[in-house]
Amino acid sequence: MSPPPQGVPALSVVETGLTPPDKSGRRFPTVTVLNSGKVHALFTKSTIRIVGSGFEQP
């Protein structure tokens, strides 16, 4: 068995947006990311901050 790849995860945001309103009118943020690194990247080790129209959520 070969050893696991070595390297550093490299997440970058490709696209952001909002879902269409659900049945109750709520919309949710969407984030598409690309990992150009050679190893898995864990979202638990990432930070996403959502800001817009007087709203901010770390």
PDB file of N, H, CA, C and O in Angstrom:
ATOM      1  N   MET A   1       0.836  -1.170   0.000  1.00  0.00           N
ATOM      2  CA  MET A   1       0.000   0.000   0.000  1.00  0.00           C
ATOM      3  C   MET A   1       0.890   1.246   0.000  1.00  0.00           C
ATOM      4  O   MET A   1       1.877   1.306   0.734  1.00  0.00           O
ATOM      5  N   SER A   2       0.544   2.230  -0.817  1.00  0.00           N
ATOM      6  H   SER A   2      -0.257   2.182  -1.413  1.00  0.00           H
ATOM      7  CA  SER A   2       1.356   3.444  -0.898  1.00  0.00           C
ATOM      8  C   SER A   2       1.018   4.389   0.261  1.00  0.00           C
ATOM      9  O   SER A   2      -0.087   4.347   0.801  1.00  0.00           O
ATOM     10  N   PRO A   3       1.975   5.236   0.635  1.00  0.00           N
ATOM     11  CA  PRO A   3       1.724   6.181   1.729  1.00  0.00           C
ATOM     12  C   PRO A   3       0.711   7.243   1.295  1.00  0.00           C
ATOM     13  O   PRO A   3       0.562   7.492   0.099  1.00  0.00           O
ATOM     14  N   PRO A   4       0.016   7.871   2.241  1.00  0.00           N
ATOM     15  CA  PRO A   4      -0.949   8.912   1.876  1.00  0.00           C
ATOM     16  C   PRO A   4      -0.241  10.122   1.284  1.00  0.00           C
ATOM     17  O   PRO A   4       0.926  10.366   1.590  1.00  0.00           O
ATOM     18  N   PRO A   5      -0.933  10.884   0.440  1.00  0.00           N
ATOM     19  CA  PRO A   5      -0.324  12.086  -0.143  1.00  0.00           C
ATOM     20  C   PRO A   5       0.088  13.071   0.950  1.00  0.00           C
ATOM     21  O   PRO A   5      -0.561  13.177   1.990  1.00  0.00           O
ATOM     22  N   GLN A   6       1.159  13.773   0.693  1.00  0.00           N
ATOM     23  H   GLN A   6       1.686  13.687  -0.152  1.00  0.00           H
ATOM     24  CA  GLN A   6       1.632  14.798   1.620  1.00  0.00           C
ATOM     25  C   GLN A   6       1.276  16.163   1.046  1.00  0.00           C
ATOM     26  O   GLN A   6       1.232  16.336  -0.172  1.00  0.00           O
ATOM     27  N   GLY A   7       1.028  17.107   1.897  1.00  0.00           N
ATOM     28  H   GLY A   7       1.063  16.967   2.886  1.00  0.00           H
ATOM     29  CA  GLY A   7       0.730  18.450   1.427  1.00  0.00           C
ATOM     30  C   GLY A   7      -0.135  19.204   2.407  1.00  0.00           C
ATOM     31  O   GLY A   7      -0.362  18.775   3.538  1.00  0.00           O
ATOM     32  N   VAL A   8      -0.609  20.336   1.943  1.00  0.00           N
ATOM     33  H   VAL A   8      -0.425  20.685   1.024  1.00  0.00           H
ATOM     34  CA  VAL A   8      -1.432  21.226   2.754  1.00  0.00           C
ATOM     35  C   VAL A   8      -2.751  21.443   2.033  1.00  0.00           C
ATOM     36  O   VAL A   8      -2.742  21.721   0.834  1.00  0.00           O
ATOM     37  N   PRO A   9      -3.902  21.327   2.723  1.00  0.00           N
ATOM     38  CA  PRO A   9      -5.165  21.629   2.070  1.00  0.00           C
ATOM     39  C   PRO A   9      -5.187  23.100   1.660  1.00  0.00           C
ATOM     40  O   PRO A   9      -4.632  23.949   2.358  1.00  0.00           O
ATOM     41  N   ALA A  10      -5.810  23.393   0.559  1.00  0.00           N
ATOM     42  H   ALA A  10      -6.260  22.704  -0.008  1.00  0.00           H
ATOM     43  CA  ALA A  10      -5.867  24.768   0.056  1.00  0.00           C
ATOM     44  C   ALA A  10      -7.282  25.067  -0.421  1.00  0.00           C
ATOM     45  O   ALA A  10      -7.581  24.950  -1.609  1.00  0.00           O
ATOM     46  N   LEU A  11      -8.153  25.453   0.509  1.00  0.00           N
ATOM     47  H   LEU A  11      -7.910  25.548   1.474  1.00  0.00           H
ATOM     48  CA  LEU A  11      -9.536  25.761   0.155  1.00  0.00           C
ATOM     49  C   LEU A  11      -9.643  27.184  -0.373  1.00  0.00           C
ATOM     50  O   LEU A  11      -9.046  28.107   0.182  1.00  0.00           O
ATOM     51  N   SER A  12     -10.402  27.356  -1.439  1.00  0.00           N
ATOM     52  H   SER A  12     -10.887  26.606  -1.890  1.00  0.00           H
ATOM     53  CA  SER A  12     -10.710  28.692  -1.943  1.00  0.00           C
ATOM     54  C   SER A  12     -12.183  28.728  -2.331  1.00  0.00           C
ATOM     55  O   SER A  12     -12.734  27.740  -2.816  1.00  0.00           O
ATOM     56  N   VAL A  13     -12.809  29.878  -2.111  1.00  0.00           N
ATOM     57  H   VAL A  13     -12.361  30.681  -1.717  1.00  0.00           H
ATOM     58  CA  VAL A  13     -14.224  30.047  -2.430  1.00  0.00           C
ATOM     59  C   VAL A  13     -14.367  30.243  -3.933  1.00  0.00           C
ATOM     60  O   VAL A  13     -13.713  31.104  -4.523  1.00  0.00           O
ATOM     61  N   VAL A  14     -15.228  29.437  -4.547  1.00  0.00           N
ATOM     62  H   VAL A  14     -15.759  28.738  -4.069  1.00  0.00           H
ATOM     63  CA  VAL A  14     -15.471  29.518  -5.985  1.00  0.00           C
ATOM     64  C   VAL A  14     -16.719  30.352  -6.261  1.00  0.00           C
ATOM     65  O   VAL A  14     -16.744  31.158  -7.192  1.00  0.00           O
ATOM     66  N   GLU A  15     -17.751  30.152  -5.446  1.00  0.00           N
ATOM     67  H   GLU A  15     -17.731  29.497  -4.690  1.00  0.00           H
ATOM     68  CA  GLU A  15     -19.019  30.845  -5.680  1.00  0.00           C
ATOM     69  C   GLU A  15     -19.791  30.947  -4.369  1.00  0.00           C
ATOM     70  O   GLU A  15     -19.703  30.064  -3.515  1.00  0.00           O
ATOM     71  N   THR A  16     -20.549  32.035  -4.219  1.00  0.00           N
ATOM     72  H   THR A  16     -20.620  32.752  -4.913  1.00  0.00           H
ATOM     73  CA  THR A  16     -21.453  32.194  -3.083  1.00  0.00           C
ATOM     74  C   THR A  16     -22.819  32.579  -3.618  1.00  0.00           C
ATOM     75  O   THR A  16     -22.935  33.090  -4.732  1.00  0.00           O
ATOM     76  N   GLY A  17     -23.843  32.338  -2.834  1.00  0.00           N
ATOM     77  H   GLY A  17     -23.750  31.923  -1.929  1.00  0.00           H
ATOM     78  CA  GLY A  17     -25.182  32.699  -3.279  1.00  0.00           C
ATOM     79  C   GLY A  17     -26.218  32.409  -2.213  1.00  0.00           C
ATOM     80  O   GLY A  17     -25.889  32.148  -1.056  1.00  0.00           O
ATOM     81  N   LEU A  18     -27.472  32.461  -2.622  1.00  0.00           N
ATOM     82  H   LEU A  18     -27.740  32.673  -3.562  1.00  0.00           H
ATOM     83  CA  LEU A  18     -28.602  32.163  -1.752  1.00  0.00           C
ATOM     84  C   LEU A  18     -29.494  31.142  -2.424  1.00  0.00           C
ATOM     85  O   LEU A  18     -29.635  31.141  -3.647  1.00  0.00           O
ATOM     86  N   THR A  19     -30.097  30.273  -1.630  1.00  0.00           N
ATOM     87  H   THR A  19     -29.983  30.274  -0.637  1.00  0.00           H
ATOM     88  CA  THR A  19     -31.067  29.329  -2.180  1.00  0.00           C
ATOM     89  C   THR A  19     -32.344  30.085  -2.521  1.00  0.00           C
ATOM     90  O   THR A  19     -32.577  31.168  -1.984  1.00  0.00           O
ATOM     91  N   PRO A  20     -33.169  29.542  -3.393  1.00  0.00           N
ATOM     92  CA  PRO A  20     -34.498  30.121  -3.592  1.00  0.00           C
ATOM     93  C   PRO A  20     -35.280  30.003  -2.280  1.00  0.00           C
ATOM     94  O   PRO A  20     -34.990  29.125  -1.468  1.00  0.00           O
ATOM     95  N   PRO A  21     -36.262  30.872  -2.067  1.00  0.00           N
ATOM     96  CA  PRO A  21     -37.043  30.782  -0.825  1.00  0.00           C
ATOM     97  C   PRO A  21     -37.710  29.411  -0.684  1.00  0.00           C
ATOM     98  O   PRO A  21     -38.218  28.851  -1.655  1.00  0.00           O
ATOM     99  N   ASP A  22     -37.697  28.876   0.557  1.00  0.00           N
ATOM    100  H   ASP A  22     -37.284  29.331   1.346  1.00  0.00           H
ATOM    101  CA  ASP A  22     -38.406  27.619   0.797  1.00  0.00           C
ATOM    102  C   ASP A  22     -39.896  27.924   1.001  1.00  0.00           C
ATOM    103  O   ASP A  22     -40.324  29.060   0.795  1.00  0.00           O
ATOM    104  N   LYS A  23     -40.671  26.941   1.396  1.00  0.00           N
ATOM    105  H   LYS A  23     -40.323  26.018   1.563  1.00  0.00           H
ATOM    106  CA  LYS A  23     -42.125  27.122   1.527  1.00  0.00           C
ATOM    107  C   LYS A  23     -42.500  28.198   2.539  1.00  0.00           C
ATOM    108  O   LYS A  23     -43.559  28.815   2.427  1.00  0.00           O
ATOM    109  N   SER A  24     -41.642  28.425   3.519  1.00  0.00           N
ATOM    110  H   SER A  24     -40.781  27.924   3.610  1.00  0.00           H
ATOM    111  CA  SER A  24     -41.931  29.461   4.517  1.00  0.00           C
ATOM    112  C   SER A  24     -41.253  30.787   4.187  1.00  0.00           C
ATOM    113  O   SER A  24     -41.309  31.725   4.982  1.00  0.00           O
ATOM    114  N   GLY A  25     -40.612  30.874   3.021  1.00  0.00           N
ATOM    115  H   GLY A  25     -40.566  30.113   2.374  1.00  0.00           H
ATOM    116  CA  GLY A  25     -39.978  32.116   2.583  1.00  0.00           C
ATOM    117  C   GLY A  25     -38.540  32.295   3.031  1.00  0.00           C
ATOM    118  O   GLY A  25     -37.926  33.318   2.727  1.00  0.00           O
ATOM    119  N   ARG A  26     -37.988  31.324   3.745  1.00  0.00           N
ATOM    120  H   ARG A  26     -38.486  30.493   3.992  1.00  0.00           H
ATOM    121  CA  ARG A  26     -36.602  31.437   4.212  1.00  0.00           C
ATOM    122  C   ARG A  26     -35.626  31.118   3.088  1.00  0.00           C
ATOM    123  O   ARG A  26     -35.870  30.248   2.252  1.00  0.00           O
ATOM    124  N   ARG A  27     -34.513  31.848   3.091  1.00  0.00           N
ATOM    125  H   ARG A  27     -34.315  32.556   3.770  1.00  0.00           H
ATOM    126  CA  ARG A  27     -33.428  31.593   2.151  1.00  0.00           C
ATOM    127  C   ARG A  27     -32.191  31.234   2.952  1.00  0.00           C
ATOM    128  O   ARG A  27     -32.031  31.667   4.093  1.00  0.00           O
ATOM    129  N   PHE A  28     -31.319  30.442   2.351  1.00  0.00           N
ATOM    130  H   PHE A  28     -31.449  30.090   1.424  1.00  0.00           H
ATOM    131  CA  PHE A  28     -30.120  29.984   3.040  1.00  0.00           C
ATOM    132  C   PHE A  28     -28.897  30.258   2.173  1.00  0.00           C
ATOM    133  O   PHE A  28     -28.975  30.174   0.947  1.00  0.00           O
ATOM    134  N   PRO A  29     -27.758  30.588   2.803  1.00  0.00           N
ATOM    135  CA  PRO A  29     -26.546  30.841   2.027  1.00  0.00           C
ATOM    136  C   PRO A  29     -25.982  29.551   1.444  1.00  0.00           C
ATOM    137  O   PRO A  29     -26.117  28.476   2.027  1.00  0.00           O
ATOM    138  N   THR A  30     -25.352  29.681   0.290  1.00  0.00           N
ATOM    139  H   THR A  30     -25.243  30.555  -0.184  1.00  0.00           H
ATOM    140  CA  THR A  30     -24.640  28.562  -0.324  1.00  0.00           C
ATOM    141  C   THR A  30     -23.192  28.989  -0.564  1.00  0.00           C
ATOM    142  O   THR A  30     -22.923  30.139  -0.914  1.00  0.00           O
ATOM    143  N   VAL A  31     -22.285  28.070  -0.376  1.00  0.00           N
ATOM    144  H   VAL A  31     -22.504  27.137  -0.091  1.00  0.00           H
ATOM    145  CA  VAL A  31     -20.865  28.333  -0.602  1.00  0.00           C
ATOM    146  C   VAL A  31     -20.291  27.138  -1.346  1.00  0.00           C
ATOM    147  O   VAL A  31     -20.416  26.000  -0.894  1.00  0.00           O
ATOM    148  N   THR A  32     -19.661  27.395  -2.488  1.00  0.00           N
ATOM    149  H   THR A  32     -19.560  28.320  -2.856  1.00  0.00           H
ATOM    150  CA  THR A  32     -18.979  26.346  -3.245  1.00  0.00           C
ATOM    151  C   THR A  32     -17.483  26.588  -3.105  1.00  0.00           C
ATOM    152  O   THR A  32     -16.996  27.684  -3.386  1.00  0.00           O
ATOM    153  N   VAL A  33     -16.760  25.570  -2.671  1.00  0.00           N
ATOM    154  H   VAL A  33     -17.156  24.680  -2.443  1.00  0.00           H
ATOM    155  CA  VAL A  33     -15.322  25.714  -2.472  1.00  0.00           C
ATOM    156  C   VAL A  33     -14.553  24.720  -3.333  1.00  0.00           C
ATOM    157  O   VAL A  33     -15.083  23.692  -3.753  1.00  0.00           O
ATOM    158  N   LEU A  34     -13.307  25.051  -3.581  1.00  0.00           N
ATOM    159  H   LEU A  34     -12.877  25.886  -3.240  1.00  0.00           H
ATOM    160  CA  LEU A  34     -12.395  24.192  -4.335  1.00  0.00           C
ATOM    161  C   LEU A  34     -11.198  23.908  -3.443  1.00  0.00           C
ATOM    162  O   LEU A  34     -10.645  24.819  -2.826  1.00  0.00           O
ATOM    163  N   ASN A  35     -10.806  22.661  -3.377  1.00  0.00           N
ATOM    164  H   ASN A  35     -11.255  21.921  -3.878  1.00  0.00           H
ATOM    165  CA  ASN A  35      -9.595  22.288  -2.650  1.00  0.00           C
ATOM    166  C   ASN A  35      -8.530  21.948  -3.685  1.00  0.00           C
ATOM    167  O   ASN A  35      -8.541  20.861  -4.264  1.00  0.00           O
ATOM    168  N   SER A  36      -7.614  22.881  -3.913  1.00  0.00           N
ATOM    169  H   SER A  36      -7.605  23.764  -3.443  1.00  0.00           H
ATOM    170  CA  SER A  36      -6.556  22.639  -4.901  1.00  0.00           C
ATOM    171  C   SER A  36      -5.358  21.922  -4.284  1.00  0.00           C
ATOM    172  O   SER A  36      -4.372  21.654  -4.971  1.00  0.00           O
ATOM    173  N   GLY A  37      -5.439  21.613  -2.996  1.00  0.00           N
ATOM    174  H   GLY A  37      -6.239  21.831  -2.437  1.00  0.00           H
ATOM    175  CA  GLY A  37      -4.370  20.863  -2.336  1.00  0.00           C
ATOM    176  C   GLY A  37      -4.446  19.385  -2.683  1.00  0.00           C
ATOM    177  O   GLY A  37      -5.407  18.931  -3.303  1.00  0.00           O
ATOM    178  N   LYS A  38      -3.430  18.644  -2.279  1.00  0.00           N
ATOM    179  H   LYS A  38      -2.649  19.013  -1.775  1.00  0.00           H
ATOM    180  CA  LYS A  38      -3.365  17.209  -2.578  1.00  0.00           C
ATOM    181  C   LYS A  38      -3.895  16.353  -1.435  1.00  0.00           C
ATOM    182  O   LYS A  38      -3.863  15.125  -1.516  1.00  0.00           O
ATOM    183  N   VAL A  39      -4.383  16.991  -0.367  1.00  0.00           N
ATOM    184  H   VAL A  39      -4.409  17.988  -0.301  1.00  0.00           H
ATOM    185  CA  VAL A  39      -4.907  16.256   0.784  1.00  0.00           C
ATOM    186  C   VAL A  39      -6.307  16.757   1.110  1.00  0.00           C
ATOM    187  O   VAL A  39      -6.705  17.840   0.682  1.00  0.00           O
ATOM    188  N   HIS A  40      -7.052  15.955   1.876  1.00  0.00           N
ATOM    189  H   HIS A  40      -6.728  15.075   2.224  1.00  0.00           H
ATOM    190  CA  HIS A  40      -8.401  16.350   2.269  1.00  0.00           C
ATOM    191  C   HIS A  40      -8.352  17.596   3.142  1.00  0.00           C
ATOM    192  O   HIS A  40      -7.413  17.790   3.914  1.00  0.00           O
ATOM    193  N   ALA A  41      -9.360  18.427   3.013  1.00  0.00           N
ATOM    194  H   ALA A  41     -10.123  18.269   2.385  1.00  0.00           H
ATOM    195  CA  ALA A  41      -9.505  19.601   3.863  1.00  0.00           C
ATOM    196  C   ALA A  41     -10.766  19.423   4.700  1.00  0.00           C
ATOM    197  O   ALA A  41     -11.808  19.021   4.182  1.00  0.00           O
ATOM    198  N   LEU A  42     -10.672  19.716   5.972  1.00  0.00           N
ATOM    199  H   LEU A  42      -9.826  20.042   6.393  1.00  0.00           H
ATOM    200  CA  LEU A  42     -11.814  19.575   6.863  1.00  0.00           C
ATOM    201  C   LEU A  42     -12.466  20.933   7.089  1.00  0.00           C
ATOM    202  O   LEU A  42     -11.795  21.901   7.448  1.00  0.00           O
ATOM    203  N   PHE A  43     -13.785  20.999   6.876  1.00  0.00           N
ATOM    204  H   PHE A  43     -14.330  20.213   6.584  1.00  0.00           H
ATOM    205  CA  PHE A  43     -14.492  22.256   7.108  1.00  0.00           C
ATOM    206  C   PHE A  43     -14.437  22.667   8.576  1.00  0.00           C
ATOM    207  O   PHE A  43     -14.538  23.853   8.890  1.00  0.00           O
ATOM    208  N   THR A  44     -14.280  21.701   9.476  1.00  0.00           N
ATOM    209  H   THR A  44     -14.199  20.737   9.221  1.00  0.00           H
ATOM    210  CA  THR A  44     -14.193  22.053  10.897  1.00  0.00           C
ATOM    211  C   THR A  44     -12.944  22.869  11.193  1.00  0.00           C
ATOM    212  O   THR A  44     -12.858  23.501  12.246  1.00  0.00           O
ATOM    213  N   LYS A  45     -11.983  22.865  10.291  1.00  0.00           N
ATOM    214  H   LYS A  45     -12.053  22.351   9.436  1.00  0.00           H
ATOM    215  CA  LYS A  45     -10.777  23.669  10.464  1.00  0.00           C
ATOM    216  C   LYS A  45     -10.829  24.932   9.614  1.00  0.00           C
ATOM    217  O   LYS A  45      -9.810  25.598   9.431  1.00  0.00           O
ATOM    218  N   SER A  46     -12.008  25.266   9.092  1.00  0.00           N
ATOM    219  H   SER A  46     -12.835  24.724   9.241  1.00  0.00           H
ATOM    220  CA  SER A  46     -12.199  26.442   8.257  1.00  0.00           C
ATOM    221  C   SER A  46     -13.123  27.428   8.957  1.00  0.00           C
ATOM    222  O   SER A  46     -13.843  27.075   9.891  1.00  0.00           O
ATOM    223  N   THR A  47     -13.089  28.660   8.491  1.00  0.00           N
ATOM    224  H   THR A  47     -12.504  28.947   7.732  1.00  0.00           H
ATOM    225  CA  THR A  47     -13.989  29.689   9.006  1.00  0.00           C
ATOM    226  C   THR A  47     -14.704  30.336   7.831  1.00  0.00           C
ATOM    227  O   THR A  47     -14.074  30.755   6.860  1.00  0.00           O
ATOM    228  N   ILE A  48     -16.024  30.413   7.929  1.00  0.00           N
ATOM    229  H   ILE A  48     -16.536  30.072   8.718  1.00  0.00           H
ATOM    230  CA  ILE A  48     -16.819  31.100   6.913  1.00  0.00           C
ATOM    231  C   ILE A  48     -17.598  32.199   7.618  1.00  0.00           C
ATOM    232  O   ILE A  48     -18.263  31.944   8.623  1.00  0.00           O
ATOM    233  N   ARG A  49     -17.521  33.405   7.104  1.00  0.00           N
ATOM    234  H   ARG A  49     -16.981  33.612   6.288  1.00  0.00           H
ATOM    235  CA  ARG A  49     -18.246  34.539   7.675  1.00  0.00           C
ATOM    236  C   ARG A  49     -19.258  35.012   6.654  1.00  0.00           C
ATOM    237  O   ARG A  49     -18.907  35.276   5.504  1.00  0.00           O
ATOM    238  N   ILE A  50     -20.519  35.123   7.067  1.00  0.00           N
ATOM    239  H   ILE A  50     -20.803  34.909   8.002  1.00  0.00           H
ATOM    240  CA  ILE A  50     -21.604  35.532   6.177  1.00  0.00           C
ATOM    241  C   ILE A  50     -22.008  36.952   6.551  1.00  0.00           C
ATOM    242  O   ILE A  50     -22.345  37.227   7.702  1.00  0.00           O
ATOM    243  N   VAL A  51     -21.972  37.861   5.559  1.00  0.00           N
ATOM    244  H   VAL A  51     -21.698  37.638   4.623  1.00  0.00           H
ATOM    245  CA  VAL A  51     -22.292  39.264   5.798  1.00  0.00           C
ATOM    246  C   VAL A  51     -23.173  39.761   4.667  1.00  0.00           C
ATOM    247  O   VAL A  51     -22.931  39.436   3.505  1.00  0.00           O
ATOM    248  N   GLY A  52     -24.196  40.548   4.994  1.00  0.00           N
ATOM    249  H   GLY A  52     -24.392  40.811   5.938  1.00  0.00           H
ATOM    250  CA  GLY A  52     -25.015  41.156   3.952  1.00  0.00           C
ATOM    251  C   GLY A  52     -26.282  41.770   4.497  1.00  0.00           C
ATOM    252  O   GLY A  52     -26.903  41.213   5.403  1.00  0.00           O
ATOM    253  N   SER A  53     -26.675  42.908   3.960  1.00  0.00           N
ATOM    254  H   SER A  53     -26.172  43.360   3.224  1.00  0.00           H
ATOM    255  CA  SER A  53     -27.933  43.589   4.301  1.00  0.00           C
ATOM    256  C   SER A  53     -28.134  43.715   5.809  1.00  0.00           C
ATOM    257  O   SER A  53     -29.203  43.388   6.325  1.00  0.00           O
ATOM    258  N   GLY A  54     -27.121  44.183   6.505  1.00  0.00           N
ATOM    259  H   GLY A  54     -26.253  44.448   6.086  1.00  0.00           H
ATOM    260  CA  GLY A  54     -27.231  44.376   7.942  1.00  0.00           C
ATOM    261  C   GLY A  54     -27.132  43.104   8.758  1.00  0.00           C
ATOM    262  O   GLY A  54     -27.389  43.124   9.962  1.00  0.00           O
ATOM    263  N   PHE A  55     -26.766  42.000   8.130  1.00  0.00           N
ATOM    264  H   PHE A  55     -26.557  41.984   7.152  1.00  0.00           H
ATOM    265  CA  PHE A  55     -26.667  40.712   8.807  1.00  0.00           C
ATOM    266  C   PHE A  55     -25.216  40.270   8.799  1.00  0.00           C
ATOM    267  O   PHE A  55     -24.526  40.390   7.787  1.00  0.00           O
ATOM    268  N   GLU A  56     -24.760  39.759   9.926  1.00  0.00           N
ATOM    269  H   GLU A  56     -25.321  39.660  10.748  1.00  0.00           H
ATOM    270  CA  GLU A  56     -23.406  39.197   9.977  1.00  0.00           C
ATOM    271  C   GLU A  56     -23.418  37.971  10.871  1.00  0.00           C
ATOM    272  O   GLU A  56     -23.932  38.014  11.989  1.00  0.00           O
ATOM    273  N   GLN A  57     -22.850  36.875  10.375  1.00  0.00           N
ATOM    274  H   GLN A  57     -22.432  36.840   9.467  1.00  0.00           H
ATOM    275  CA  GLN A  57     -22.795  35.622  11.133  1.00  0.00           C
ATOM    276  C   GLN A  57     -21.426  34.998  10.929  1.00  0.00           C
ATOM    277  O   GLN A  57     -21.056  34.679   9.799  1.00  0.00           O
ATOM    278  N   PRO A  58     -20.653  34.815  12.023  1.00  0.00           N
ATOM    279  CA  PRO A  58     -19.335  34.181  11.860  1.00  0.00           C
ATOM    280  C   PRO A  58     -19.456  32.706  11.555  1.00  0.00           C
ATOM    281  O   PRO A  58     -18.444  32.025  11.389  1.00  0.00           O
TER     282      PRO A  58
END
